[in-house]
Structures are given as C-alpha cells and as structure tokens.
C-alpha cells in the first residue's frame, strides 16, 4: 500500500512530467511556426525578386524598341485624325479601354533568321492596326488592307497593343485576357462611324504556339472578324525575331462584327 508521502511524490512526478510534455509541445509548435513563417517570407521575397527582375526585362524591352511610357492626353486623343475609312479609336468597356488611338502599322523587316513580326505601337496607350500596305517587304504588300467595317469575311482585321509587366504603370491591353465571350469591342472610324464586334473566343498561348494564319482569319465563317493580340506570361528566355527579350506568351481575342 502506498503511503501519503509516496503518493505525494508520485503526483509530483506526474505533474512534472505533464509540465515537461506541455513545454515540449510548445517548443515544437513554436519551432514549426517559425519555420512556416520563414518559408512564407522566403516565398514572398522570391515573388518580389521575380517581379522586379521581370519589370527590369520589360523596361529593357521597351527601351530597345523606343516605346514611350508617357500617357497620351485627352487633348492628344481628341486631335488625332485619320482617313474616313480607317480605324481611329477603340473602345472596350469591360476592361476600361476608352478612346484609345488606333495607329496603322506594318510588319518589321525580316530578322536574322528570316522571320517577320508585326510592328508595335510606340506608346503604351496606343493600339496598332495591321496595314499590309506599309509592309517594309515589297512582296508582302497588299493592294487593299483589311479595314474594320469594310465587310471582309476572308481576312480578319488585326489590332495589337502593349501589356505592362509593371506595378507602377499601366498599358492599354493590360486586362485583355479578362475578356469573355459576349463582351463588346467598338472601333470608331475616321468618319465617326462606329463598328461593333462581339468576343467569341479568348486564347492564351505560348509564343511558339501562336498560329498567325489562324489569327488573320475570321473566327466565324462568312462573318467579318477582328483579332486583338498582346503579351502575357513572363519575360523568361523568350526573344522576338530581332533577338530582343519578350514575353513568353500571347493573348489572342477573336471577335466578329454584329449589327450589320
């Protein structure tokens, strides 16, 4: 039979063991919490380092292409003029594109590997419209470019704009990938006439998987088509036809004319 002193000693030992166990659990919990905080901190730091590096490459790309990051003023937009049948402005309400200027662009001269690519607007607020009549390679020129609103059902009008990989500034097509089927795109011509298109499909593809022949065709048979294209992904290893670093993906938006 256990006497009173033995019983008290036993209880004291049990209490001490329970206290030690609780202390050990607290230590282990604290170590795990610190470890998790360290991992989270490391991942956050890596995220910002990656974003910073990407922004550096993005700015390098813009500098090499002499692209201005100075916003286009409302006065500059209002004063912009084109021929009556040419696209003057683009409006995409769901992604806050409002009265962006549309400038005619051709293809760049062939790069070292013979590839050609669509030229780009020289300001982050502007949108470029592919006019094959100003193509620098004579054999690629056309008699009549594809004009929005002209009723061409064989070749889609092609528009391109910049995406800013930056926390400090925004580009005209930053939110292009957010467009959904049914969203409206409006092109205003130099005459003031407005041509409406509705989005049918949005693709995000690796740069190497972009099919420009498909992009230049209307998405719906016997319908006038409009295709918008911009950069996406990251600036990691991809280069354009001139060997300049560029984003590794592209967003393509296919739309068809409505209300004819």
Steps between C-alpha positions, in 0.01 A plus 500: 500500500632847403541733796415870490856617430542251216167607355599867515834422334323302227258785433787749495691288249189465280439872516863568409479261202177662379659845529805382308278350229304820463819703485642271231181533293523877530862498388422274204199714406712815523772349282242391241341846499840666452583252226172572320551875536848460357368304201222752437748787530735330256220441247384862528856624453545274197171625355608864527848422368343322200259788441786750528712307252205466263434873516868567427485279188169659397646851526811386311273369224314832479823700501646296215183548296485874585150467645378801696338455842370857507117487514305633203296801613129550433590793274735280296225240462243754390737658246596167340370471143502225234337445160120447517520123435792433740470398865550798730406383853424178685265459796476190723278596796544180707877554530494883514647565156348833402581699186843342454661622179541245220812551286584321174798262522673263260730205549856555611783415265606135517720406795828311483312170470269627228196531725280808489279634771231762533636840598382644833356836609760747624295597803351277771158669465466446124370204299648391169297392196672277245507677164679272252527793262791636707679168527879555463535186287358584157391148406287482815309818428131490415281702268242564769549453877226342710297793629260468794147543373584428135328161506804280430407143601826340382756691710454634852613848597794469740560734796787488747576686822741486790471330838703654784684254724525772764354608833561868426330550163226355281472417130196505272458120481596407858162336558441349156507143636197582720271537201227238473271373229230759439705807598481793257785667312429821306716650226435862407601594146640832385153585370354462850318176414520237773540131419406252772651155553422232755764274655471131403822351633802587718826303482817519709778318317874452518673734258621202298145364470340812353355428155498833320321350198212409732515841670458669161183306417151585632404264783153450348443410131342774289541753779722804515769426759716699739802358686677671791841388624726592791774354720453277805695258717850600613822640360699180540715387211269598212631730227334656198616477136756773566644316801349748748363350827122470494217333690467124457123498438238685299132579557282480189142623495279402207188708435238529224306798376142546617219733407575512129 
